[in-house]
Amino acid sequence: MSDVNNNNNNEYEDATVSMTLDDGTELECDVIAIFEVDGRDYIALLPDKVIDGYEENEVFLYRYEELEGEDINLEPIDNEDEYEAVADAFDELLDEEEFNEIDED
């Protein structure tokens, strides 16, 4: 997982996802980005609180699928190569966003 600050202004600024972890911990997460890698959609989420075993501002990356209505399906990324490709794409997205913010100033 990657570390970021949640100070980006994007189309998902007010979007949140409620989720329950395997250990029963309930989280409200801000949606940082939804992006595509190799034809699949992924989502980057920033939890509203620090979870044991994770660092503050640690971003969760999941496979993402929109279902009927407002429902979504999140799947963990278990494959290390897939995770690395998604994390690299997310880092590039952040770098591009920072560049755009600098360019706008």
C-alpha positions in Angstrom: 0.0 0.0 0.0 1.1 3.5 -0.7 1.2 6.6 1.5 -0.4 9.9 0.4 -2.0 13.0 1.8 -5.7 13.5 1.0 -5.3 17.0 -0.3 -6.1 16.4 -4.0 -9.1 18.0 -5.7 -10.6 15.5 -8.1 -14.0 14.3 -9.2 -14.1 11.9 -6.2 -13.5 14.6 -3.6 -16.8 13.9 -1.7 -17.1 10.2 -2.5 -16.8 7.7 0.3 -17.0 3.9 0.7 -18.2 2.1 3.8 -16.5 -1.2 4.4 -15.9 -3.9 7.0 -12.5 -5.6 7.2 -12.1 -9.3 7.8 -11.5 -8.7 11.5 -14.8 -6.8 11.8 -13.3 -3.3 11.8 -15.8 -0.9 10.2 -14.3 1.9 8.1 -15.4 4.9 6.2 -12.9 5.6 3.4 -12.5 8.6 1.1 -12.3 7.7 -2.6 -9.0 9.1 -3.9 -9.2 7.7 -7.4 -10.7 5.1 -9.7 -8.4 4.2 -12.5 -7.8 1.4 -15.0 -4.8 -0.9 -15.3 -4.6 -3.5 -18.1 -8.4 -3.3 -18.8 -9.5 -3.7 -15.1 -10.8 -1.0 -12.8 -9.1 -0.2 -9.5 -9.9 2.1 -6.6 -7.7 3.9 -4.1 -9.2 4.5 -0.7 -8.0 6.5 2.3 -9.5 5.2 5.7 -11.0 7.6 8.1 -8.9 6.2 11.0 -5.6 4.5 11.6 -5.9 0.7 11.8 -3.6 -1.5 13.8 -0.7 -2.7 11.6 -1.1 0.2 9.1 0.4 3.6 9.0 -1.5 6.9 9.0 -2.5 8.0 5.5 -1.9 4.5 4.1 -4.0 4.0 1.0 -5.9 0.8 0.3 -5.9 -0.5 -3.3 -8.7 -2.8 -4.5 -10.1 -4.2 -7.7 -13.3 -2.2 -8.3 -16.5 -3.1 -10.1 -19.8 -1.1 -10.2 -22.9 -3.1 -9.6 -26.5 -2.2 -10.1 -27.7 1.0 -8.3 -25.0 2.5 -6.1 -23.5 -0.8 -5.0 -19.9 -1.6 -5.7 -17.8 -4.7 -5.4 -14.2 -4.5 -4.0 -11.8 -7.4 -4.3 -8.4 -7.6 -2.7 -5.4 -7.8 -5.0 -3.7 -11.0 -3.9 -1.2 -11.3 -6.8 2.1 -9.5 -6.1 2.7 -8.6 -9.7 -0.8 -7.2 -10.2 -0.5 -5.2 -7.0 2.9 -3.7 -8.1 1.4 -2.7 -11.4 -1.6 -1.1 -9.7 0.6 0.7 -7.1 2.9 2.0 -9.9 -0.1 3.2 -11.9 -1.5 4.9 -8.7 1.9 6.6 -8.0 2.0 7.8 -11.6 -1.5 9.2 -11.2 -0.4 11.1 -8.1 2.7 12.4 -9.8 0.6 13.6 -12.8 -1.9 15.3 -10.4 0.9 17.1 -8.6 2.4 18.3 -11.9 -1.0 19.6 -13.0 -1.4 21.5 -9.7 2.0 23.1 -10.1 1.2 23.9 -13.7 -2.1 25.6 -12.7 -0.3 27.8 -10.2 
